[in-house]
Amino acid sequence: MPARQPIKNHHQEKRLFLARVVILVVVVTLLFGIVSARLGHLQVASYSHFSTLSQNNRVRLEALPPPRGLIFDRNGVVLAENRPAYQLEITPEQVGDMEDTLERLAQVVHLEEMHIERFRRMLRGKRPFQAVPLKLNLSDEELANFAVNRHRFPGVDVEARVARHYPQGASLAHVLGYVGRIDERELARIDTRRYAGTSHIGKLGIERYYEDELHGQVGFQKVEVNAQGRTLRVLEREPATPGRDLVLSLDVRLQRAAEEILEGHAGAIVAMDPRNGEVLAMVSMPSFDPNLFVHGIPRSVFQELRTHRRQPLFNRALSGQYPPGSTLKPVVGLAGLEHGITTAERTMYTRGYYTLPNDSRRYRDWRYHGTVDLDRAIAQSSDVYFYDLGHKMGIDRMSEFLGLFGLGQRTGIDSTGERQGLLPTREWKRATHNQPWYPGETLITAIGQGYMLTTPLQLASVTSTLAMRGERVRPHLLRGRIQGEGGELTIDESQYLPPVQVSRPEFWDQVLVPMENTMHRPRGTAYNTAGRDAAYRIAGKTGTSQVFGLGEDEEYDEEQLALHLHDHALFIGYAPADDPRIAVAVIVEHGGSGGRVAAPMARKVMDYFLLEMDS
């Protein structure tokens, strides 16, 4: 018998079909609802948010770096300017084989390892269509070479940029400082919005001190870009505000003259107007070319500068600290007068050495002077007279009075790197060396030796105070600012400090007249070398500071010593003596005698300023 076929249950199949349809409808409806809800959320609830994102994707805000302010000397000579500089750039997406391109480019322009390394670092943070600089400041020869070979380098181009330039070269390098690329530490402290689009910042000197004014205010422009980020057009533009132009008190003619006078020596010359504190010249030799740092100094060149035995990177005028030697004696003499320790009429017999009571050690003089008063003690630079004066005055009163002239303190000049020197006291020695102050240390402090240290700028400031009979003014390099498009110069007011006051006005004459006698009396220490034939009256004081101590029985023989053991030569002075217009401080490292070496240099500076420039 054939097998029996199952009978179909149409009713059950119909119910199953309907159930599936219902489920499908519910699922579709649910999915449609989710999509609708999401669409509503995007279109309605989040409209503002996504509209802004969309706009931002279409419109890009670009920074417009401001032109850096210019720097002039007091006569309008440009000291720092902005010049177009040509740089080699590579657009990665247009270059097939980058390594091959770099290798072939090195045959056309001079490329060092630092250029390649920097290019690869910058390449990581750029998009393929963005040009990346390979080398800055191409030379004319490199420009010509590349122009001839341009067809061989698709994706490589030369672009003109504005870069800082110092037309005076090594002259004024220590005053102006320089700008360089912003490093990571600077990036952490600056306002990145303000420096958007700017790659350089002031590193030293005037460039750093007045960075806020020189930099200016960044501008912005809105540009429309396509989906790949390429600029299509400029929609809106707010131009940058250029940095402010500054005028310095320096006279570049006097600066160059002082540099030529100091040429071949390591040292410093500072000249300032004692009446208002304007620094007229500030030389530190040897120097360096600040233009080397603007576009990235080659490592080998920097290493050579850094390790050079004469330290061209060291700003001796502000950072060099030297014993003032006998240049301190007029101030110590004034302190003796003020405290009643000595008088202009008091005389003493000097034997060529000095001994403290109950002490057999001899503190020697540099020569035998015989009987001296204050005038001869300053003009002929008697050490014994000032040993005795220092012993009777004591370190406490002497330090207090020297401090009134600003010794041991920064002058506050508007530059970077200034050091404060050292004005020793009992408290300082106890805190620094954990030792008491000894009487013999007071003696050598009175002649500007021992722990005493000053900077050349401090000496120039002290000289100005002497010249103005106690009136003190803060030395400054900025003369004024150029305002507006008309270029009107607004001159800064000088800052006057608490004056040095003495109980009797004639005390000033009693130390300043001996300074004139230093230059114009036959036995003055600078008479033969600097003062004898001067066309005007000069008040000055020579100084010779030891760089190592001599034993009681040792003699200083310059010919037998290595150069680095020779004494430093110093001089301070102002002129004309009856109407001071210039105060000068000179230090020549290991120059030997202050009267023989430093005083003639100061005289040449004064001659140039008072005779040649005026004519």
VOBA-587026 format. One line per 5 residues: their letters; for each residue x, z, y of C-alpha. Coordinates in nm, 4 decimals. Layout:
A) X Z Y; ...
This chain:
MPARQ) 0.0000 0.0000 0.0000; 0.1317 -0.0791 0.3476; 0.2422 0.2208 0.5710; -0.0176 0.3460 0.8155; 0.0539 0.2706 1.1842
PIKNH) 0.0219 0.5704 1.4381; -0.2725 0.5351 1.6673; -0.1663 0.5085 2.0455; -0.2822 0.7901 2.2731; -0.3681 0.5968 2.5888
HQEKR) -0.4882 0.9004 2.7653; -0.1641 1.0858 2.7141; 0.0465 0.7861 2.8247; -0.1609 0.7528 3.1392; -0.1080 1.1150 3.2283
LFLAR) 0.2674 1.0812 3.1689; 0.2815 0.7742 3.3912; 0.0915 0.9464 3.6713; 0.3158 1.2498 3.6490; 0.6253 1.0319 3.6852
VVILV) 0.4742 0.8526 3.9829; 0.3901 1.1808 4.1526; 0.7417 1.3149 4.0951; 0.8941 0.9931 4.2278; 0.6740 1.0047 4.5370
VVVTL) 0.7644 1.3696 4.5976; 1.1366 1.2979 4.5587; 1.1216 0.9955 4.7859; 0.9154 1.1873 5.0387; 1.1584 1.4779 5.0230
LFGIV) 1.4590 1.2516 5.0682; 1.2894 1.0674 5.3497; 1.2078 1.4004 5.5137; 1.5700 1.5126 5.4873; 1.6903 1.1870 5.6365
SARLG) 1.4290 1.2097 5.9108; 1.5261 1.5692 5.9849; 1.8924 1.4808 5.9988; 1.8214 1.1820 6.2190; 1.6116 1.3980 6.4479
HLQVA) 1.8876 1.6550 6.4622; 2.1451 1.3942 6.5553; 1.9250 1.2047 6.7978; 1.7509 1.4944 6.9654; 1.9054 1.8343 6.9064
SYSHF) 2.2685 1.7175 6.9154; 2.2235 1.4300 7.1528; 2.4263 1.5826 7.4324; 2.7128 1.6812 7.2057; 2.7490 1.3460 7.0335
STLSQ) 2.6863 1.1564 7.3500; 2.9856 1.3325 7.5054; 3.2021 1.2614 7.2015; 3.1023 0.9007 7.2095; 3.1836 0.8770 7.5782
NNRVR) 3.5192 1.0427 7.5199; 3.6011 0.7959 7.2480; 3.5296 0.5127 7.4836; 3.6858 0.6584 7.7981; 4.0345 0.8098 7.8049
LEALP) 4.1794 1.0291 8.0786; 4.5398 0.9389 8.1613; 4.7807 1.1406 8.3767; 4.9601 0.9828 8.6716; 5.2884 1.1661 8.7311
PPRGL) 5.3654 1.2343 9.0991; 5.6789 1.0954 9.2654; 5.9280 1.3790 9.3061; 6.0043 1.4903 9.6616; 6.3256 1.3687 9.8213
IFDRN) 6.6083 1.5902 9.9441; 6.8020 1.5220 10.2658; 7.0897 1.6855 10.4478; 7.0401 1.8136 10.8038; 7.1172 1.4687 10.9472
GVVLA) 6.8777 1.2786 10.7228; 7.1329 1.1627 10.4663; 6.9635 1.1250 10.1272; 7.0975 1.3721 9.8718; 6.8421 1.3213 9.5936
ENRPA) 6.6136 1.0214 9.5588; 6.3961 0.8364 9.3087; 6.5138 0.5024 9.1811; 6.3684 0.2522 8.9418; 6.5430 0.2738 8.6086
YQLEI) 6.4997 0.0277 8.3269; 6.4360 0.1588 7.9808; 6.4218 -0.0113 7.6448; 6.0940 0.0472 7.4609; 5.9701 -0.0434 7.1124
TPEQV) 5.6058 -0.0878 7.0070; 5.6143 0.0035 6.6335; 5.3139 -0.2039 6.5155; 5.4773 -0.5195 6.6495; 5.8049 -0.4599 6.4683
GDMED) 5.8351 -0.5691 6.1078; 6.1462 -0.3910 5.9870; 6.2313 -0.1042 6.2250; 6.5709 -0.0262 6.0719; 6.6775 -0.3886 6.0907
TLERL) 6.5570 -0.4089 6.4516; 6.7528 -0.0986 6.5517; 7.0623 -0.2310 6.3814; 7.0430 -0.5647 6.5600; 6.9601 -0.4001 6.8948
AQVVH) 7.2799 -0.1968 6.8714; 7.4683 -0.5255 6.8909; 7.2995 -0.6120 7.2216; 7.2880 -0.2765 7.4048; 7.5078 0.0291 7.3632
LEEMH) 7.3244 0.2748 7.1390; 7.4532 0.6139 7.0338; 7.3326 0.8334 6.7537; 7.1519 1.0574 7.0062; 6.9410 0.7597 7.1201
IERFR) 6.8357 0.6830 6.7638; 6.7638 1.0485 6.6816; 6.5530 1.0985 6.9919; 6.3631 0.7751 6.9285; 6.2775 0.8813 6.5733
RMLRG) 6.1575 1.2232 6.6930; 5.9310 1.0666 6.9529; 5.8087 0.8070 6.7063; 5.6412 1.0745 6.4935; 5.4003 1.1763 6.7660
KRPFQ) 5.2960 0.8291 6.8807; 5.0348 0.5805 6.7650; 5.1602 0.2459 6.6299; 5.0444 0.0551 6.9382; 5.2130 0.2941 7.1836
AVPLK) 5.5547 0.1990 7.3171; 5.8328 0.4507 7.2481; 6.1436 0.4591 7.4709; 6.4687 0.3981 7.2890; 6.7218 0.4086 7.5703
LNLSD) 6.6847 0.5083 7.9370; 6.8693 0.3715 8.2379; 6.9998 0.0425 8.1044; 7.3015 -0.0996 8.2827; 7.2934 -0.4415 8.4484
EELAN) 7.5044 -0.5796 8.1671; 7.2689 -0.4410 7.9041; 6.9694 -0.5820 8.0898; 7.1320 -0.9246 8.0990; 7.2286 -0.9108 7.7320
FAVNR) 6.8797 -0.8166 7.6259; 6.7155 -1.0788 7.8482; 6.9162 -1.3491 7.6741; 6.8237 -1.2153 7.3286; 6.4664 -1.1073 7.3977
HRFPG) 6.3179 -1.3784 7.1721; 6.4906 -1.2188 6.8713; 6.3134 -0.8849 6.9174; 5.9334 -0.8996 6.8978; 5.7851 -0.5627 6.9922
VDVEA) 6.0883 -0.4659 7.2027; 6.0641 -0.4752 7.5799; 6.2209 -0.3451 7.9012; 6.0052 -0.1372 8.1375; 6.0822 -0.0120 8.4891
RVARH) 6.0359 0.3630 8.5489; 6.1177 0.5963 8.8381; 6.4103 0.8293 8.7748; 6.6013 1.0873 8.9780; 6.9287 0.9774 9.1293
YPQGA) 7.1951 1.1669 9.3218; 7.3744 0.9206 9.5499; 7.6435 1.1736 9.6454; 7.7538 1.1995 9.2817; 7.9723 1.5004 9.2038
SLAHV) 7.9576 1.6133 9.5661; 7.6857 1.8781 9.6019; 7.6245 1.8927 9.2260; 7.6382 2.2733 9.2272; 7.4074 2.2938 9.5286
LGYVG) 7.1428 2.0424 9.4255; 7.1561 2.1069 9.0513; 6.9796 1.8332 8.8580; 6.6634 1.7449 8.6693; 6.6531 1.6952 8.2960
RIDER) 6.4027 1.6464 8.0166; 6.1576 1.9309 7.9653; 6.2692 2.1324 7.6638; 6.0651 2.3516 7.4310; 6.1266 2.6758 7.6232
ELARI) 6.0179 2.5172 7.9504; 5.7194 2.3639 7.7804; 5.6073 2.7131 7.6771; 5.6078 2.8473 8.0355; 5.4896 2.5563 8.2497
DTRRY) 5.1341 2.4497 8.3212; 5.1061 2.1558 8.0833; 4.8150 2.0058 8.2792; 5.0248 1.9968 8.5937; 5.3140 1.8383 8.4074
AGTSH) 5.1007 1.5868 8.2183; 5.2848 1.2579 8.2225; 5.6035 1.4208 8.3579; 5.9075 1.4280 8.1358; 6.1647 1.5896 8.3702
IGKLG) 6.1958 1.9247 8.5469; 6.4494 2.0918 8.7788; 6.7187 2.2656 8.5787; 6.9526 2.4215 8.8362; 7.0137 2.4739 9.2047
IERYY) 6.7751 2.3415 9.4678; 6.6020 2.1222 9.2104; 6.4986 2.4280 9.0134; 6.4461 2.6776 9.2969; 6.2044 2.4455 9.4794
EDELH) 6.0583 2.2892 9.1648; 5.6984 2.3711 9.2628; 5.7265 2.1916 9.5948; 5.9376 1.8994 9.4748; 5.7176 1.8240 9.1752
GQVGF) 5.3898 1.7487 9.3556; 5.0403 1.7298 9.2042; 4.9595 1.5137 8.9058; 4.6951 1.2407 8.9414; 4.4523 1.1048 8.6807
QKVEV) 4.2791 0.7821 8.5914; 3.9901 0.7107 8.3529; 4.0432 0.4031 8.1424; 3.8109 0.2306 7.8961; 3.9634 0.1800 7.5542
NAQGR) 3.8551 -0.0085 7.2438; 3.8111 0.1297 6.8924; 4.1862 0.1016 6.8320; 4.2616 0.2987 7.1484; 4.3966 0.0118 7.3559
TLRVL) 4.3253 0.0177 7.7267; 4.0662 -0.2368 7.8424; 4.0214 -0.1462 8.2097; 4.0600 0.1316 8.4670; 3.7253 0.2972 8.5501
EREPA) 3.8285 0.5632 8.7999; 4.1525 0.6668 8.9648; 4.2716 0.9788 9.1494; 4.6249 0.9141 9.2759; 4.9000 1.1717 9.2358
TPGRD) 5.0207 1.3745 9.5357; 5.3936 1.3196 9.5873; 5.6248 1.6193 9.5935; 5.7300 1.7539 9.9309; 6.0470 1.6182 10.0928
LVLSL) 6.3009 1.8885 10.1747; 6.5733 1.8993 10.4394; 6.8747 2.1173 10.3667; 7.0944 2.2924 10.6204; 7.4023 2.1286 10.4680
DVRLQ) 7.5950 1.8657 10.6579; 7.7210 1.6179 10.4037; 8.0122 1.5219 10.6305; 8.1403 1.8798 10.6371; 8.0709 1.9144 10.2665
RAAEE) 8.2853 1.6125 10.1837; 8.5601 1.7259 10.4193; 8.5687 2.0687 10.2503; 8.5773 1.9048 9.9085; 8.8739 1.6917 10.0072
ILEGH) 9.0507 1.9992 10.1444; 9.0013 2.1840 9.8146; 9.0783 1.8788 9.6006; 9.3117 1.9549 9.3110; 9.2338 2.3286 9.3113
AGAIV) 8.9779 2.5437 9.1346; 8.7920 2.7491 9.3896; 8.5163 2.7595 9.6467; 8.4556 2.7132 10.0185; 8.1406 2.8404 10.1861
AMDPR) 8.0705 2.7669 10.5530; 7.7631 2.8990 10.7311; 7.6231 2.9344 11.0778; 7.6445 3.3091 11.1477; 7.3679 3.2882 11.4057
NGEVL) 7.0890 3.1818 11.1715; 7.2252 3.1922 10.8139; 7.2166 2.8159 10.7600; 7.4720 2.7198 10.4959; 7.6646 2.4226 10.6348
AMVSM) 7.8813 2.3529 10.3316; 7.9071 2.5103 9.9889; 8.1786 2.3712 9.7671; 8.2663 2.4664 9.4138; 8.5546 2.2784 9.2581
PSFDP) 8.5976 2.1121 9.0210; 8.2542 1.9586 8.9981; 8.0605 1.7124 8.7816; 7.8276 1.4165 8.8199; 7.4659 1.5423 8.7955
NLFVH) 7.3439 1.1878 8.7233; 7.4880 1.2304 8.3743; 7.2158 1.4841 8.2922; 6.9135 1.2927 8.4177; 6.8928 1.0397 8.1363
GIPRS) 7.0388 1.2598 7.8644; 7.4090 1.3283 7.8626; 7.5999 1.2064 7.5555; 7.6984 1.4963 7.3365; 8.0682 1.4109 7.3532
VFQEL) 8.0641 1.4077 7.7349; 7.8779 1.7382 7.7542; 8.1170 1.8978 7.5088; 8.4101 1.7787 7.7167; 8.2583 1.9291 8.0333
RTHRR) 8.1664 2.2547 7.8608; 8.5074 2.3164 7.7103; 8.7201 2.1883 7.9987; 8.9735 2.4566 8.0920; 8.8843 2.4316 8.4624
QPLFN) 8.5122 2.4782 8.3951; 8.3554 2.2087 8.6158; 8.0045 2.3277 8.5220; 8.0716 2.6759 8.6649; 7.9356 2.7310 9.0164
RALSG) 8.2145 2.9381 9.1683; 8.0495 2.9680 9.5103; 7.7522 3.1644 9.3751; 7.8536 3.2830 9.0302; 8.2279 3.3360 9.0657
QYPPG) 8.3165 3.7059 9.1111; 8.6606 3.7864 9.2504; 8.8373 4.0896 9.3946; 8.8129 4.0409 9.7733; 9.1654 4.1682 9.8297
STLKP) 9.2664 4.2334 10.1879; 8.9720 4.0381 10.3291; 8.7880 4.3695 10.2843; 9.0139 4.5592 10.5264; 8.8208 4.4916 10.8518
VVGLA) 8.5068 4.6385 10.6922; 8.6957 4.9387 10.5530; 8.8571 4.9847 10.8947; 8.5131 4.9808 11.0587; 8.3961 5.2400 10.8067
GLEHG) 8.6976 5.4570 10.8970; 8.6131 5.4333 11.2672; 8.2461 5.5108 11.2114; 8.3236 5.8168 10.9973; 8.5890 5.9418 11.2384
ITTAE) 8.8652 5.9067 10.9786; 9.0794 5.6966 11.2093; 9.0902 5.5641 11.5636; 9.2273 5.2507 11.7226; 9.5099 5.4578 11.8715
RTMYT) 9.6092 5.6453 11.5567; 9.9428 5.5372 11.4143; 10.1167 5.6130 11.0879; 10.4558 5.5381 10.9461; 10.4376 5.3272 10.6319
RGYYT) 10.7306 5.3408 10.3952; 10.6313 5.0531 10.1726; 10.4466 5.2737 9.9275; 10.1923 5.5566 9.9205; 10.1602 5.8630 9.7034
LPNDS) 9.8691 6.0965 9.6559; 9.9240 6.4708 9.6993; 10.0680 6.6259 9.3823; 10.1029 6.2814 9.2231; 10.4322 6.0985 9.1861
RRYRD) 10.2783 5.7558 9.1270; 10.3653 5.5082 9.3987; 10.0986 5.2679 9.5252; 10.3056 4.9889 9.6702; 10.2557 4.7742 9.9768
WRYHG) 10.3210 4.4031 9.9656; 10.5895 4.4491 10.2341; 10.7445 4.7105 10.4604; 10.5523 4.7446 10.7906; 10.7036 5.0501 10.9595
TVDLD) 10.4778 5.2228 11.2120; 10.1305 5.0667 11.2330; 9.8013 5.1311 11.4068; 9.4643 4.9856 11.3074; 9.5341 4.6599 11.4914
RAIAQ) 9.8646 4.5984 11.3138; 9.7272 4.7314 10.9858; 9.4638 4.4560 10.9884; 9.6668 4.1760 11.1478; 9.9704 4.2380 10.9253
SSDVY) 9.7639 4.3577 10.6304; 9.9236 4.6947 10.5671; 9.8160 4.8283 10.2288; 9.9598 5.1759 10.2903; 9.7485 5.2277 10.6030
FYDLG) 9.4331 5.1484 10.4056; 9.5440 5.3546 10.1033; 9.5587 5.6508 10.3367; 9.2329 5.5601 10.5089; 9.0558 5.5189 10.1739
HKMGI) 9.1920 5.8495 10.0421; 9.0713 6.0399 10.3471; 8.7326 5.8681 10.3507; 8.6602 5.9020 9.9803; 8.4780 5.6573 9.7547
DRMSE) 8.1305 5.7920 9.8372; 8.1400 5.7239 10.2096; 8.3333 5.4007 10.1632; 8.0885 5.2577 9.9063; 7.7895 5.3574 10.1162
FLGLF) 7.9267 5.1802 10.4248; 8.0343 4.8664 10.2337; 7.6842 4.8494 10.0899; 7.5447 4.8125 10.4430; 7.7095 4.4682 10.4522
GLGQR) 7.5321 4.3640 10.1329; 7.8303 4.4009 9.9026; 7.7270 4.4657 9.5440; 7.3932 4.2899 9.6057; 7.2769 3.9319 9.5805
TGIDS) 7.2394 3.7712 9.9193; 6.9053 3.6245 9.8093; 7.0046 3.2671 9.8857; 6.7486 3.0064 9.7821; 6.9294 2.8793 9.4749
TGERQ) 6.9836 2.9755 9.1134; 7.2666 3.1497 8.9351; 7.3769 3.3848 9.2119; 7.5597 3.6952 9.0905; 7.5754 4.0248 9.2740
GLLPT) 7.9420 4.1155 9.2523; 8.0334 4.4804 9.2056; 8.0498 4.7671 9.4523; 8.1915 5.0567 9.2494; 8.0654 5.4128 9.2894
REWKR) 8.1113 5.7340 9.0957; 7.7683 5.6913 8.9416; 7.8413 5.3345 8.8365; 8.1655 5.4340 8.6629; 8.0031 5.7265 8.4871
ATHNQ) 7.7187 5.5080 8.3645; 7.9378 5.2133 8.2697; 8.2583 5.3684 8.1408; 8.1485 5.7301 8.0839; 8.4463 5.8427 8.2874
PWYPG) 8.4931 6.0325 8.6141; 8.6142 5.8576 8.9283; 8.9866 5.9038 8.9931; 9.1435 5.9321 9.3419; 9.3807 5.6427 9.2739
ETLIT) 9.0813 5.4133 9.2211; 8.9634 5.4917 9.5743; 9.2983 5.3710 9.7088; 9.2887 5.0329 9.5420; 8.9211 4.9890 9.6282
AIGQG) 9.0173 5.0290 9.9959; 9.2372 4.7165 9.9699; 8.9746 4.5162 9.7775; 9.1210 4.5584 9.4290; 9.0264 4.7590 9.1219
YMLTT) 8.6645 4.7308 9.0156; 8.5555 4.5680 9.3414; 8.4145 4.2152 9.2964; 8.2555 3.9748 9.5424; 8.1324 3.6172 9.5355
PLQLA) 8.2504 3.3581 9.7909; 7.8967 3.3477 9.9328; 7.8997 3.7252 9.9807; 8.2299 3.6990 10.1671; 8.0835 3.4314 10.3936
SVTST) 7.7826 3.6555 10.4561; 8.0055 3.9566 10.5367; 8.2080 3.7369 10.7747; 7.8890 3.6314 10.9517; 7.7878 3.9949 10.9921
LAMRG) 8.1275 4.0770 11.1422; 8.1049 3.7749 11.3740; 7.7596 3.8797 11.4950; 7.8643 4.2440 11.5337; 7.6331 4.3830 11.2729
ERVRP) 7.3438 4.1404 11.2918; 7.2619 4.0298 10.9383; 7.0784 3.7168 10.8335; 7.0011 3.5921 10.4844; 7.2033 3.2810 10.3917
HLLRG) 6.9799 2.9873 10.3075; 7.0114 2.6239 10.2068; 6.6668 2.4977 10.3050; 6.6372 2.4027 10.6706; 6.2813 2.2782 10.6614
RIQGE) 6.0128 2.0622 10.5047; 5.8882 1.7200 10.6015; 5.5140 1.7372 10.6577; 5.2621 1.4560 10.6282; 5.3008 1.0828 10.6559
GGELT) 5.4522 1.1082 11.0019; 5.7577 1.2760 10.8577; 5.7560 1.5680 11.1014; 6.0145 1.8303 11.0149; 5.8966 2.1899 11.0071
IDESQ) 6.1957 2.4210 11.0290; 6.1864 2.7478 10.8375; 6.2478 3.0670 11.0289; 6.5599 3.2600 10.9381; 6.5171 3.5937 10.7652
YLPPV) 6.6984 3.8749 10.9412; 6.8036 4.1803 10.7443; 6.8541 4.5417 10.8531; 7.1612 4.5322 11.0795; 7.4838 4.7265 11.0377
QVSRP) 7.4796 4.9804 11.3167; 7.7762 5.1811 11.4369; 7.7721 5.4743 11.6738; 8.0023 5.3139 11.9344; 7.9913 4.9389 12.0209
EFWDQ) 8.3673 4.9262 12.0864; 8.4270 4.9855 11.7160; 8.3427 4.6181 11.6617; 8.6141 4.5099 11.9043; 8.8599 4.7424 11.7352
VLVPM) 8.8352 4.5453 11.4085; 8.7517 4.1971 11.5443; 9.0399 4.1769 11.7907; 9.2880 4.2509 11.5089; 9.1262 3.9646 11.3173
ENTMH) 9.2054 3.7373 11.6134; 9.5580 3.8754 11.6133; 9.5848 3.7815 11.2452; 9.5597 3.4217 11.3601; 9.7193 3.4222 11.7044
RPRGT) 9.9882 3.6916 11.7094; 10.3325 3.5948 11.5715; 10.3268 3.8739 11.3113; 9.9727 3.7973 11.2005; 9.9526 3.6936 10.8367
AYNTA) 9.7950 3.3544 10.9200; 9.9753 3.2840 11.2471; 10.2363 3.0419 11.1145; 10.0111 2.8637 10.8675; 9.6784 2.8386 11.0464
GRDAA) 9.6472 3.0015 11.3867; 9.9516 2.9126 11.5927; 9.8470 2.5746 11.7297; 9.4697 2.6160 11.7150; 9.2746 2.4608 12.0023
YRIAG) 9.0268 2.7486 11.9966; 9.0335 3.1176 11.9106; 8.9794 3.2139 11.5485; 8.9150 3.5580 11.4022; 9.0248 3.5778 11.0408
KTGTS) 9.1671 3.7843 10.7587; 9.3838 3.6735 10.4720; 9.3614 3.8140 10.1209; 9.5614 3.7933 9.8030; 9.4036 3.9456 9.4956
QVFGL) 9.5835 4.0243 9.1748; 9.4539 3.8944 8.8448; 9.6538 4.1455 8.6422; 9.8014 4.4888 8.7110; 10.1688 4.5519 8.7768
GEDEE) 10.3539 4.8583 8.6604; 10.5286 5.0804 8.9137; 10.8667 4.9250 8.8370; 10.7479 4.5659 8.7951; 10.7843 4.2983 9.0594
YDEEQ) 10.5491 4.0064 9.1150; 10.7532 3.6875 9.0728; 10.5247 3.3871 9.1013; 10.7866 3.1429 8.9797; 10.8255 3.3326 8.6538
LALHL) 10.4539 3.3563 8.5799; 10.2178 3.1143 8.4132; 9.9696 2.9562 8.6559; 9.6753 3.1526 8.5188; 9.8553 3.4762 8.6154
HDHAL) 9.9133 3.3778 8.9781; 9.7207 3.5721 9.2408; 9.3986 3.4376 9.3910; 9.4286 3.3224 9.7520; 9.1474 3.4230 9.9908
FIGYA) 9.0556 3.3915 10.3551; 8.7567 3.4816 10.5706; 8.7149 3.3847 10.9343; 8.4876 3.2635 11.2099; 8.5236 3.0517 11.5209
PADDP) 8.5201 3.0279 11.8154; 8.5986 3.3976 11.8278; 8.4037 3.4505 12.1522; 8.1047 3.2372 12.0503; 8.0839 3.2193 11.6699
RIAVA) 7.9348 2.8953 11.5391; 8.0878 2.8797 11.1956; 8.1909 3.1450 10.9421; 8.4066 3.0388 10.6504; 8.5115 3.1986 10.3219
VIVEH) 8.7728 3.0359 10.1005; 8.8985 3.1306 9.7582; 9.1568 2.9355 9.5626; 9.1938 3.0534 9.2056; 9.5570 3.1311 9.1257
GGSGG) 9.6511 2.9810 9.4609; 9.9016 3.2554 9.5404; 9.9147 3.3749 9.8995; 9.5975 3.3785 10.1066; 9.7928 3.3209 10.4263
RVAAP) 9.9882 3.0303 10.2844; 9.7112 2.8534 10.0892; 9.3564 2.9637 10.1827; 9.3955 3.0142 10.5598; 9.5130 2.6535 10.6286
MARKV) 9.2151 2.5256 10.4314; 8.9728 2.7290 10.6402; 9.1428 2.6087 10.9575; 9.0919 2.2440 10.8502; 8.7238 2.3114 10.7839
MDYFL) 8.6862 2.4718 11.1274; 8.8786 2.1895 11.2968; 8.6582 1.9295 11.1359; 8.3407 2.1139 11.2331; 8.4353 2.2146 11.5884
LEMDS) 8.6528 1.9212 11.6938; 8.5875 1.6091 11.4891; 8.2145 1.6407 11.4209; 8.1382 1.7459 11.7765; 8.3316 1.4500 11.9142
